Amino acid sequence: MAGLLCIAVLLIQSGCRTLPNKQTPIWAHHATPVEWLTEGAGEGPAWHPELGLLFSGNQNIQRWQPSRSIAVHRENAGTNGLLFDHHGRLLACEPAQRRVTRQELDGTLTVLTTNYQGARYNTPNDITVDEAGRIYFSDPRHGDRSSMEMRDGDGNLVEGVYCIQLDGSVTRVITHEVDRPNGVLVSRDGKYLYVADNNNNTHQGARKLWQFKFKSDGTLNLRSQKLIFDWKTSRGPDGMTQDVLGRVYVAAGLNKDHPPHETRDPHPAGIYVFSARGDLLDQVSIPNDEVTNCAFGGDDLKTLYITAGGHLWSMKTAVAGDLPWPPAKH
């Protein structure tokens, strides 16, 4: 398969610049995006120090290392977002099965949740975990909405965000506060939940990144909702990750117009980097649509892997990523 090895280092304008207030650099010196694969890397990258990079593609969970070809980690999984929890167990959103699962250390599969108050989920999309071990996942519905069961007390359809509590019970933490939730991320300091709001196939749909403060019980203070960034009519935010300084890396934007709902301008496709305060620090362009997700990996966790239209890219960073597991080496 073409592209299984590093066959191209594409020199593209990264937008790297001197950061204000002498902040630590984001990217390694002279770093540029490197293309590794040209197909099969759809979504949900997650790094394992022995297995390599896992991602969702071709209906499977795929496994890949720079020196090896793609292998199937789990066949016909139908997954999207992937994440290793604090114990090294693989959490997965399974939109095809409308559920959230955990692969245990012995390889067995545990179904964590299939429904909320008797209603099946729409299509679980992305996943994150807090320091206590509570799991948060988004549940949008793209495309055909005829099989949606999730509704509020007034009978309105719900595309929400949910929390799997430590006892296994499920709480809906966002109901209608965002338009269509996609990527979710617990901040490094544990104070906030970032939510990517990406209703990209609706006229004037949201393409925004939001921040919510946590309450002590793991639910959200909905009045704390803060807009971090608006991609206007371009493709909105998808997956995201963060580094050990709390800077957030977001996959978003578009290279070609998708009429009638999406435009390239004013925000092209790539990785958008925000400070822990929510300031836009940088944008690195990726030539493939659509840029779906990103995750840190490599032996030192200083490689940002990026999935985009089935392609897999990487970019060397100046500092390590902040992951529930494995921990960054100091």
N, C-alpha and C positions, 0 to 999 in steps of 0.2 A: 504494500500500500504506500503510495507516494506520501511523503511527509512524515513517515514514522520516525525518522531521525531529524535532527536540526538541519533542514535543507535551506533555510533562508533566514538571514538576519535582515529585516526590513528597516532601513533607515527612514523614519518618518518623523515629522515634526512632533515632538513630545510635549511641547509647551513647558518644559522644565525651566525654571527661572530661580533667581535668588529669592529666598523666602524672607518675609518680613521679620523683623526683630531677631535676626540671626537664629532662626529655628533650625533644628536638625534637618539635614537634607532628607528628602523622601526617597530618591532613587540613588542607586550606586553610581559612582563616577562613570560617565560616558555610557550609561545603560540605555539600551534601545530595546523595543519589543522583538522577541524571537518567535518565529512560527515553528511549531513542532508537528502538528497534525493538520490535515486539511479536511477531515471528515470524522464523524463519530463522537466528537466532544460537545455534547448538547448543553448540559446544565450541571449544577450542583457539585463543583469540584471539592474534594476533601482529601487532605494529605495523611498518609500513614507512613511512618519511618521505615517499615519493612516492606509493605506492599507497594508503596509508591503513591501515585495520584489515582484516586477513584473519582469517577464522574458518571453522570447519567447520559446514555446515548444508545440509539438503536434499540430502545425498550429494555436494555440491560443496564446493570451497574458494571461499568468497564474499569479495568485496572491497567495502568500504564506507568512505565519508568523510562527515562530518557534513553537508556541503553537497550530497551526491549520493545517489542511490538505490543499492540493492545491484546489483552486477554479478558475473558468474561469472568467477573467476580461473582455476579449473581444474575442468572438468566431470567429473562421475561419479568424483571422486577417492576417495570413501569414507574420508575421513580423520577423525582425532580430534585429538590434540595436534599443535600447530604451533609452530615456533620458528625464528627466523633465527640462523644460526651467526655466528661472528666475521667472516666474509667477506661476510655479507649473503645467503647461500644459504638457501633455505627447507627446513628439515628437517620431515618429516611422518611421523607414525604412521598407517598405513593398515590399520585392522582388517579392512576388507572384503577386502583382498588379503593380509592376514596378513604384512605386510612393513613395512620402514622405508625411506623414500626421501629424496632430496635434489634439489631443483630448482636447477640451476646458474644462474649469472648470465646465460647466453645462453638460458635457458628450457628447455633439455633436462633430462630426468629421469634421475637415476642411482638404481638400486636398490641400497641399501647392504647389506641382509640380508633373507633370506626364511626362514631356518631356523637352528637351532642343533644341530650334530652330526647333521644329517639329518632332524630333526623340525621340522615347520612350527610357527611361533609360534601362540599361542592367538589373541589379538587385540591387537596392540601399541596402547598407550593414550596414554601421555604421554612427553615427551622433554625432556632437558636436556643441557647440554654444559659441560665444564670448560675452564679457561683453555688447556690444552694442545691442546684440540680433540677429546678423547675424548667420545663420545656415549653417554648412558645413557637407556634406555627401559624402561618397565614393560610387562608382558605378562600381564594378567589374563584371565579368561574369565567374562563375565556371561551368564546365560541358558543355552541348550542347551550341554551339555558333551560331547555324543556325538562330536564331531569333534576333540577335543583329542588331540594327539600328544605333547606335551611331558611327559616323565616323568624321574624320577631313576633312579639305578642299581638301586633296589629295585622299580621299576615303579610308583611313586606319581606321581600327576599333579602337575605343577609350575606354579605361577603365579609367575613370577620377575621379576627385574630383570637387565638385560643391559648390557654395555659394548661398544661398537664401538671397538676400539683403533685407533691411528693407522695401523697397517698393514692395516686392514680386517678383521682377525680379530675374533671375538666371544667374550667371556668372560661367563659367568653369575656375577654378583656377589651375588645373593640367590636362594636356592632355597626354603627353608621358614621363614625367619626372620620373615616377615610372612604374614598370612593371605591377603590379596588386594591386591597393590600397584596403586595408581592414579597419582596425581600424583607426580612426582619433580623435585627441584631441587638443583643444586649450590650450596652456600652462597657468598656473595660472597667470602669469604676463601679459598675452595677447600679448606677443611679437612673439610667434612662433606657428606654426601648426605642430604637430607630425603626421606622416603618416606611418602606417604599410604596408609594401610592401611584399605581401605573394602570390607568384605564385608557390604554393606547389605541383601542379600536372604536372609540366613541367621540363624536364631535364635542370639543371643549371638555373632554374627560380629564381627570387629574393626572399630572405627571410630576409629582412632588415628593420630596423627602421630608418626613415629619419626625419629631422627637417628643416622647412622652416621659414624664417622671413616674417612677415606680412608687407604690405604697409599700408598707412593710410586709403585707401579706402576698406580695407578688402581683397584685392587680395594678391598674394604672390610674393615676390622677388625670382624668380626661380633660380637666380644665387647664392642665399644664401644656396642652398641645402647642408645639412651636414649629413653624415652617422653617426648614433649613435651606431648601433650594427648590426652585421651580424650573422645569425644563420646557415650559410653555407648550408649543405645539410639536416639539421634537419627541422622540421616544423617551418615556419616563424611566425612573430608576428601577432596576431589577435586583440582582443579588448584590451583596456587599460583605465586606470583612473589615478588620481593623488591625493596626500594629500596636506594639507595646507602649507607644506614646498616646494611644487613644485616637489616632487619626483614622478616619473612616474612608474606605476605598469603595466606590460605587460604580457598578456597570450601568451605563445609560447612553442615550443619544442615538443618532442615526446618520448614515452616510448618504442614503438616497431617499428622496421623498416617497412616502407611501400614501398617495391620495386615496380618499379625501381627508383622512384624519391626522396623518403624521407628516412632518417636514424635517429636512436635514437641519435647517437653520431654526433657531439660533445656536443649537448645541449639537455638534457632531458626535459620532459614536466613539466611545472610549471608556477610560477609567477616570472618574472624577474623585479627587482627594480633598477631604474636608478636615479641618482641625477639630479637636475635641469640643471647641466652642461653636463649631458650625460654620466657620469661614472657609470659602473655597480657596484652596491652596494651589491646585494644579489640575491639569487635564492632559492625559496621554491618549493620542489617537490610535484606534485599532481599525484596520481597513475593512473588516468583515461585519456585515449586519446579520443577526442582531447580537450585540454584546450582552450576554445573558448573566454572567456571574464571574466571581473571582475568589481566590483563596490562597493563603500563604502555604508554602511548602519548602522542600529541600532540607538538607541536613541541618542547616542553621536557621531554617524558617525565614530566609531572606530572599525567597523567590515568590513573586506574585504570579500565580497561574490564572489565565483568563480564558473563558469559553466564549466563542463568538461565531454564530452561524455554523456550528459543527467543527470549526477550527479551534485548535488549542494554541495559545500564545503564553509566553512568560516574560517577566520583566524583573531584573534584579533590583532589590531595594537596599536602602542604607541601614535600616533597622529591621528587626525580626517582627513577624506577625504575632498577634495575641490570639491564641487558640485555647479552647477548653482542654484539648489534648492533641498532640504532645506539647509539653511546655517548652518555651524558648530556652535555649542554652545561654547561660550568662558567663 
